[in-house]
Amino acid sequence: MIRVLIAGYHGFGNCGDEAILQAMTANIRAMAKDVEITALSYNPEFTKTEYGINSVQRFNMLQVLSAIKHSDIVLSGGGTLLQNGTSTRSLMYYLTIIKIAKFFRKRVMLYANGIGPVSGKLNRRLVKMVVNTVDVITLREKLSEADLKSIGVTKPNIMVTADPAFNLESISDDEAWKLLDEEKIPHNEQMIAVSVRNWSKAFGGDDYVKKVAKVCDNAIAEGKTVVFLPMEYPRDLELSKKVMSYMKEKAYIMQKRYTPSQILGIVGCFDIMLSMRLHTLIFAAVKNVPMLGIIYDPKVEYYIKELDMVEAGDVRHSPINVKAVNEQINDVFENMEAYKARLKFKADLMKQRAGQNDVMLAQQFDIIRKNKK
């Protein structure tokens, strides 16, 4: 039996991070029957119940030490874990997990990681020192490879792949439409899903919230249906309601909390996705729903470009141009088949690249099996 420990940002109610964990566990089970999976989680009971795996409290260091000690391989990921944009404490947490794993002579894989930003000479030196000890690295963005190399990481093999959520399993179309019916969402011809998040560093503060409201008002006035789709509870739900409070027209909101597979299915019911959230954009790609991305972070910018879709403003540097975004939305509706064809081609490539995460992991499993003989 191979014991796998997954260390990521799980159990906090973020659908994107939960989608990564769900995809990882499903992919691991599909490729190996002799595997026991444990995940570090803020909410271990939820993680156990939701995914049918073992889980320990991520802030109980005795439990974490025991889980590392009894594992054969530690997977750090997926997601952007090695960064101090959130806090240096978060960066130190994930580096410590790797350091402990190597102390116990465990194999370590950075699995579909995003990297950065890592600021400060000491922080960058620590990342270099620790990451150079891992066994294999897969990264979900090309820019993360450049970041690691600039920090001085040279020793492990590095492969640029894609986010594991590109291979997430979805609920059926009928099940998805039933969920919309339960929330009293109408079935109209031109439906736009909107996914927003709080971003305190946005240009002009919360001006982007008012601009998104205006974009949605204009779209509804032209006969389109707008539905807000929260990804992180309760934060996205609250912000979606705030956007709606600035609107004059009637919009809808998915009020309930859904699993990643359910959200993926729900996304497939729409014609267009307007989103700040990375994983609603990825879900749209999986479902071949053309998208407009509101950029707040390099990872969103990267995937919008890789998928050859539409940039609907960059709130890091400038206000959203409402008129331009509504024109972009109309252009997508008018040229839907061309956008869908472009997206399908790019998304299929991403799905293949996401599969490489598990090719690299399978090689590690083979090494572990040989060492156990």
Summary of the structure (lengths in Angstrom):
residues: 373
radius of gyration: 20.7
end to end distance: 11.5
largest distance: 68.3
contacts: 1322
relative contact order: 0.12
helix: 50%
strand: 19%
